[in-house]
Every structure is written in structure tokens, then in C-alpha cells.
Amino acid sequence: MDDVCLTCHTRVPDRSQRSACTGCEYRLRSWLRDLPHHYVILQALLHPDTGPARRGGGGRAHAPLPVRVAALDLLGPGQPVVLPDPDGDQSAGIPMTALLMGWARYLAQEFPAVTRDDRGHARGVTTCTGARPWHGADVPGLCRWLTAYLPYAVTRPWIDDLYDQVQHLLKRVERVTDLKPRVRPMDAPCSQCGAFGLVEHQEELNILCTVCPAVLTPDEYLAHRDRVMPALAALALRIAVPLPKKAA
């Protein structure tokens, strides 16, 4: 029976197999791929720019902080949950490593594991005791670990929480690094509205139209482009090279 994706609420052919659609899985996978690149930039931005001392002006009542607080909020240690803050002392949300490790531990505790005896024979199914990232417990290692287990995560009823929290984390990171996803305009016009508004987003599985709600898969776009572009190219050539005038 058809049902909806828990993250974007579009139709999912079989909810017995997955709780999120392929488009949302692709988007989440691209975010986990991009976070390590932001992580490197944040480390470079951690220390503020230095310069010569200045006289006059407003001046400072105290020495400047030796680090950029916005970068430190994302790179520093922390808890995987938001702590009570009645005095408003916290300046941002959960740091990158704490949030990713929290989700890795949560996923590992649900992932089915086979118990074996001393001879290696399977004896039963239990759950893992914790996450063991093969490439390290920093942001790049945790992103690789979560990406490897993403096919399992999209089958779970909490996939929308993972999706929302990783998306929110990436938006916080982008405000500091100022690094935005790549958007590439496509050559062919939209198959629905005819406008030249089709674009390819770095984090999107499909080709989207910025003028109408049209969505094309990469294969659909290639087939559409092969149908319309020869005629458009011929028309452009006729406009650029007018026919010679007939003699009087």
C-alpha cells in the first residue's frame, strides 16, 4: 500500500521497505558528504584574523577572544542533546561531532547484530553495543560511518529526525563558512512550462524547474534534451544567419 515519505511527504511505493524516498536519501547522503569539507574550512576559520594595533576609534574594554566563537560552537565538545539554558548562556546548537556521534550511537544500538559462539557459528540476533567508526570518531569519520549505514537508517521511523537535524547543522555551518551548494543551469527548456528554468542542484537527485513545479529525473532530462535541442539549435542558426535576399 502506498504511503508518504516521512521527510518530504511525497509518495513512497512501499513503506514496508523504507520510510524516506530516494530523493531525501540522496539529499541526506550529499549533506554527509559535504560536512567534512566544511569541517576543514571551520578549522581554518577558528582563529580570527590578526592585524596591527590601532589607535583611536571606539577601542576595546577588554582583549579580543583568541578564537572565533561561531566556529568554536561548531567544532568544540558538547552533548548530543540540547541542554537546558535558563540564563541564555549558550550561543548556538549542538556541535558537529557531538551531534553526529549521538546519531551514530543511536543507530548502532538499533542495528541488528548476530551473536556467534567460539567456533563462529551464529547463535542469535541482538543489537550492537555502540558505534565503532572505522575511519575515526571525528566529523569525516562519522560522516563516512553514517553514510555506510544510511540504507538501514532510511527504513527506520526516526529518519525524519536525522534528516532535520543534519539539515539544520549544515545550515548553521554554511552561515559560518559561506560555502553554498553548486547550482548549474541546464541547456534544455522545461518540458512542462517551456521556460529555460531547469537547474541541477548539487544536493538534489532530480532536475528541478525554478519557474514551475516540474521535476525530471536525470534520464528523463537527457531524453527530453535529445528530443528538443536539435530543433532549437536549427532555429537559433536560422535566426543568426538570415537567408540571402532574392534579386529584384
N, C-alpha and C positions, 0 to 999 in steps of 0.2 A: 504494500500500500504506500502511495506517495505521501511524503511529508516534507517539512521545510527544514532548511539549514538553520542551525541554532545561532549562527553568527550574522548572516545577511538575510535570512528568511526567504530565500529562493527555494524552488522545488529541488528536492533530492530524490532520485529514483527509488532508492531502497534505504530507509532509515535503519533497517536491521543491520546494515553493514557499516554505516558511517553516520556521524552526527553533523558533519560540516561538508559543504560542497567542495568540488575540486578547485573552484576559483578562490575560496577562502583558504584552503590548504596551500595553494600556490603563493598567496599573499603572505601568509604566516611564514612560509619557508623563505621567502625573499627578505622578510624582516630579520629573521635569524641569520641570514647570510650577510646582511648589511651591518648589523650591530658591531661585529668585530672591527670593521673599517672605521666606524665612529669611535670605537674604543681607543684606537691608535691616535686619532686626532684629539680626543679628550685628554690623553696623557700629555700631548704636546701643548695643549692649552691650559694645563693645570697651573703653571706658573705664569703670573702676569708679566706683561712687557715691562722692561726696566728702561730707565732713561735718566738724563741728568737732573739734578735737583733744581727746582725753580724757586725764584724769589717773588714775593708779592702775591697778588691774587687772593683767593679765599683761604688758601692754606689748609692744613690738616691739624686737627686737635690731637691726633694720635698717629702712630706709624701705620702704613698700609699693611693689609694682610699679605703674607708671603705666598698665598695661593689664591686661585680664582674659586670663589665659593660655589658658583654654578657647576663647575667641572668637578669639584670635590664632592658635591652632593651626589653625583652620579658614580664616581669612582670609589668613594670611601666605603668603609664597612657599614653594616646595618642588619636589620631584621627583615625577613621575607614578608612581614605583615606591617600594616600601618599602626604605629603605636599611639596611644592617647597623648594629646598635646594640648592640655587645657590652657597653657600660657602662651601658645603660639610661637614656641621657640624653633620648631622645625621649619626649614625654608623650602623643602622640596619633598618628593615622594621617596619610594624605596630605591636604594642604589641598584645599579645594574647587576652586579654579581650576586647580591642577596636575593633579588627577585628571581633571577634565572636558576640559582641553586635551590631556592624554595620550590620552584616548579619541577626541577629535576628530581628532588627527593619525593615530592608528592606523586609524580608519575611512576617512579621506581617502586613505591610502596603499593601501587595498584597493578603493576605489570606482573603477569603470571610467570612463575619460575618453577622449574622442575627440580625436585629433590632427588638425589642419587645416593646409592649406598657406596661402600668402599670399592666395589667392583665396577662402578659406573652404571649400574642398572637403575632405570627410572623407578622411583617408589611413590611419587605423588606430586601434586601441583600445589604450590604455595605462592606467596608474594615475596618480592625482593626486600631486603632489609634497608637498602639505601642506594643512592646513585653513585656510580664509580666512573666519572668521565675519563675516558682513555687518554685524552689529549690535554688533561689538566683541568683544574677547577676554576680557571679564570673565565672571562667573558668569551674568548674564542673557543675554548674547550667546551664550555657549557652549551654554547650555540650549536656546535657540531654534535654534541650528545643529544640535545633536544631534537635536532633535525633528523637524526637517525631514528628516533622513536616517534616522529611525527605521524607516520601511518597508523600507529596504535592510538595516539592522542586524539586523532580526528574521529575515532569511533566512540569516545567517551562523552558522557553528558556534561562534563565541565569544560569542553573545548572552547565554549564561548568566553569563559572567564580567562583562559590562557590567551585567547585571541585579543580580547580587550586590553589586558594588562601589558602584553608585548607591544601592542599598537600605541598605548599611552606612553610606555617607556621610550619608544622610538621618537615620538613627537617631542618629548622632553629633551632627548639627546639632540634632535635636529635644531632645536631652538638655540643650543649652545654651539654646535659645530657648523651650523648654517649650510649643511650638505643635504640637498634635496634629491629625490629620485629623478632619474632621467626620463624625459617625455619626448618621444620622437614623432613628428607628424608623418602621416602616410601619404603616398602619392595618389592613390585612387580616391574618388569621391565616395561618400556614404551610399550604401546600397538601398537605404530607405528614404532619406531626405534629399540626396543628391549634392549636399554641401561638402566642401573639402574640409571636413572637421574630424576625420578619423585620426586617432593618435594611439601610439603604443606606449603604455606606461611600464616602467621598469619592474614594478611590483604587481602588475596585473597579468593574468593568464591570457585574457582576450583583448581584442582591439575594440576600443570604445569611441563613440562619436560624441563630440563636445557640443553638437547642435541639437541632436535628438537622442532618444534613449537606445539607439541601435547598439548591439553587441555582437561582434563577429569573432569566431574562433580563428586562430592563425590559418588553418586550412581553408576556412570559408573566405577569409580575406584574399588569400592567394588565388583561389578560383575566381572570385569577383574581379580582382585586378586583371587577371588574364583575359577576362571577357570584355572589360570596358576600356582598358588602356590603349589597345591598338586603334580603336575608333577615335578616342580623344587625341592620340598622337597625330593621326591623319588630319583631324580638324585643326589642330594647332599649326600644322605645317601649311595648310591651305590659307590660314589667316596670316601667317608670317610671310608667305611667298604668294602674292596675288597673281592671278592668271594674266598673261600678256593681253593688251588691248588689241582688238581686231582693227585691221587697216580700213580706212574710210573708202 
